[in-house]
Amino acid sequence: MTDLADLRVQTIRSRLLADFTPSSCEVADESALHVGHAGAASGGGHYRVTLISDVFEGKNRLLRHRLVYDCLADMMHTDIHALAITAIAPSEIAN
């Protein structure tokens, strides 16, 4: 990862931690998997986030994704080209 990519991952992670206080927060930079992709030249990276948070309790998948997109809104289309989201409520985890 480049320094810019590291900074982007750290920024995404810190925003998600601040907004969702998740019990688990994973951020993966998958940009290298998309080299040559038309959007890869735009400068934004491809990221995958997985969050487990009480904030998602009682919310459907669409609303959960909107909350994550809202959290990262100013990074979309500049720092983030693509974002894959897995947003889970704690009650949905098998014990």
LOKOL-265093 format. One record per residue (C-alpha): residue number from 0; residue in one letter; chain; x, y, z. Coordinates in Angstrom, 3 decimals, padded with zeros to 6 digits. Example, Ala and Ser with C-alpha at 12.3 -4.5 7.8 and 13.67 -1.06 7.14 Angstrom:
// residues 2
(0,'a','A',(012.300,-004.500,007.800));
(1,'s','A',(013.670,-001.060,007.140));
END
This chain:
// residues 95
(0,'m','A',(000.000,000.000,000.000));
(1,'t','A',(001.125,003.515,-000.710));
(2,'d','A',(001.160,006.231,001.918));
(3,'l','A',(-001.974,007.767,000.371));
(4,'a','A',(-003.739,004.407,000.427));
(5,'d','A',(-002.733,003.897,004.069));
(6,'l','A',(-004.061,007.357,004.915));
(7,'r','A',(-007.360,006.647,003.170));
(8,'v','A',(-007.821,003.365,005.044));
(9,'q','A',(-007.008,005.083,008.351));
(10,'t','A',(-009.434,007.926,007.592));
(11,'i','A',(-012.241,005.554,006.605));
(12,'r','A',(-011.656,003.455,009.715));
(13,'s','A',(-011.526,006.423,012.102));
(14,'r','A',(-014.766,007.881,010.705));
(15,'l','A',(-016.557,004.556,010.963));
(16,'l','A',(-015.338,004.081,014.532));
(17,'a','A',(-016.503,007.569,015.499));
(18,'d','A',(-019.969,007.283,013.907));
(19,'f','A',(-020.856,003.666,014.679));
(20,'t','A',(-018.778,002.704,017.757));
(21,'p','A',(-018.677,-000.812,016.323));
(22,'s','A',(-017.613,-003.923,018.193));
(23,'s','A',(-015.763,-004.849,014.994));
(24,'c','A',(-014.536,-002.655,012.147));
(25,'e','A',(-012.561,-003.995,009.209));
(26,'v','A',(-011.446,-001.870,006.279));
(27,'a','A',(-009.685,-003.496,003.336));
(28,'d','A',(-008.144,-001.715,000.373));
(29,'e','A',(-008.985,-003.835,-002.677));
(30,'s','A',(-007.721,-001.313,-005.224));
(31,'a','A',(-004.989,-003.641,-006.474));
(32,'l','A',(-007.697,-006.086,-007.584));
(33,'h','A',(-009.120,-003.453,-009.911));
(34,'v','A',(-006.027,-002.206,-011.760));
(35,'g','A',(-007.004,-001.528,-015.350));
(36,'h','A',(-010.650,-001.023,-014.418));
(37,'a','A',(-012.075,002.104,-016.053));
(38,'g','A',(-012.707,003.786,-012.689));
(39,'a','A',(-009.284,002.933,-011.303));
(40,'a','A',(-007.776,005.903,-013.129));
(41,'s','A',(-010.097,008.338,-011.333));
(42,'g','A',(-007.832,008.341,-008.302));
(43,'g','A',(-010.356,006.843,-005.909));
(44,'g','A',(-009.749,003.426,-004.397));
(45,'h','A',(-011.838,000.300,-004.005));
(46,'y','A',(-012.599,-000.575,-000.388));
(47,'r','A',(-014.472,-003.249,001.540));
(48,'v','A',(-015.800,-002.480,005.024));
(49,'t','A',(-017.310,-004.846,007.544));
(50,'l','A',(-018.971,-003.378,010.622));
(51,'i','A',(-020.772,-004.877,013.587));
(52,'s','A',(-022.666,-002.156,015.430));
(53,'d','A',(-025.708,-001.608,017.631));
(54,'v','A',(-026.573,001.272,015.282));
(55,'f','A',(-027.747,-001.303,012.724));
(56,'e','A',(-030.273,-003.007,015.039));
(57,'g','A',(-033.749,-002.861,013.513));
(58,'k','A',(-032.549,-001.294,010.260));
(59,'n','A',(-032.766,-002.918,006.846));
(60,'r','A',(-029.738,-003.341,004.584));
(61,'l','A',(-030.541,-000.283,002.451));
(62,'l','A',(-030.710,002.025,005.466));
(63,'r','A',(-027.508,000.549,006.902));
(64,'h','A',(-025.676,001.229,003.642));
(65,'r','A',(-027.046,004.770,003.505));
(66,'l','A',(-025.712,005.420,007.000));
(67,'v','A',(-022.244,004.243,005.980));
(68,'y','A',(-022.334,006.268,002.750));
(69,'d','A',(-023.436,009.339,004.731));
(70,'c','A',(-020.498,008.856,007.097));
(71,'l','A',(-018.070,008.838,004.162));
(72,'a','A',(-019.980,011.187,001.834));
(73,'d','A',(-017.213,013.708,001.229));
(74,'m','A',(-014.768,010.935,000.323));
(75,'m','A',(-017.027,009.351,-002.289));
(76,'h','A',(-015.969,009.979,-005.913));
(77,'t','A',(-012.659,011.504,-004.844));
(78,'d','A',(-010.941,009.146,-002.384));
(79,'i','A',(-013.399,006.268,-002.762));
(80,'h','A',(-014.408,004.974,-006.176));
(81,'a','A',(-016.123,001.803,-004.954));
(82,'l','A',(-017.265,000.665,-001.529));
(83,'a','A',(-018.468,-002.810,-000.592));
(84,'i','A',(-020.340,-002.772,002.719));
(85,'t','A',(-021.213,-005.516,005.170));
(86,'a','A',(-023.150,-003.942,008.044));
(87,'i','A',(-024.281,-006.322,010.771));
(88,'a','A',(-026.246,-005.883,013.984));
(89,'p','A',(-024.844,-007.787,016.989));
(90,'s','A',(-028.084,-009.782,017.303));
(91,'e','A',(-027.445,-011.262,013.833));
(92,'i','A',(-024.228,-012.963,014.829));
(93,'a','A',(-024.460,-016.663,015.594));
(94,'n','A',(-023.373,-017.412,019.139));
END
